[in-house]
């Protein structure tokens, strides 16, 4: 399978660098470039890429606003208005690009539905890994710094959803959400709960459906917001 990607960054040299690196791979095709968020949203609607790499800080429309437009449920606009040519395309995943590991907007990006973030000074191998992981529908949350960063922003902002939100979940689903928030992968969670991989996937699917979670990144955020996982400051 060839992964179709677009790159959005207002710095031409950075954008070209990412394009040239990705173009060396047989399984990745760059189908568009954008210098701001508005152009990125338009290109996503036209090209329907698998992955959109968006710089967080861009003119006219920043990366977070673009992510919200791209990832809003079909038939809806980010502000709840009438759908237009900015209606997102199903299946596109968003990977945010940032210069700083503790960028103040990273939490907002993940809360908007982005599957993760990547530092602009990432190595070639890290870039390729990030694009492939996100394209597969997974969240780029493995690095410890990412988990600490999400925890820190959740701690600063406090819970955004009422604790009663978990009333629709079974006790097992709460356990699964808690372990996801702690950064465990599926194999580790299944072993911890002494259940099969298939049973775990069933619990995760039901959990995501009930809480309207897009991916693992949002599940981690929710676990912190509901205080199922104790936040800790990054450092």
TASUL-V306483 format. One line per field, one symbol per residue. ss: DSSP state (A for helix, B for strand, O for the rest). psi: psi as a letter, one per 40 degrees, with the letter a starting at -180 (. if undefined). burial: I if it has 16 or more other C-alpha atoms within 10 Angstrom, else O. A space follows every 10 residues. Layout:
ss=???
psi=???
burial=???
This chain:
ss=OOBBBBBBOO OAAAAAAAAA AAOOOOOBBB BBBBOOAAAA AAAAAAAOOO BBBBBOOOOO OOAAAAAAAA AOOOOOOOOO OOOOOOOOOO OOBBBBBBOO OOOOOAAAAA AOOOOBBBBO OOOAAAAAAA AAAAAOOOOB OOOAAAAAAA AAAAAAAOOO OOAAAAAAOO AAAAAAAAAA AOOOOAAAAA AAAOOOAAAA AAAAAAAAAA AOOOOAAAAA AAAAAOOOOO OOOOO
psi=hhhhiihhhe hddddddddd ddeehdehhh eiiieidddd dddddddfid hhhhhdhiic hidddddddd eiiheiidee ahiaeehihi ehihhihidh dfheeddddd deeieaihid eiiddddddd dddddeeiig edhddddddd dddddddihe iidededeii dddddddddd deeiiddddd ddefiidddd dddddddddd efhdaddddd dddddefdhh iiii.
burial=OOIIIIIIII OOOIIOOIIO OIOOOOOIII IIIIIIIIII IIIIIOOIII IIIIIIIIOO IIIIIIIIII IIOOOIIIOO OOOOOIIIIO OIIIIIIIOO OIOOIIIIII IIIIIIIIII OOOOOOIOOI IIOIIOIIII IOOOOIIIII IIIIIOOOIO OOOOOIOOIO OOIIIIIIII IIIOOIOOII OOOOOOOOOI OOIIOOIIOO OOIIIIIIII IIIIIIIIIO IIOOO
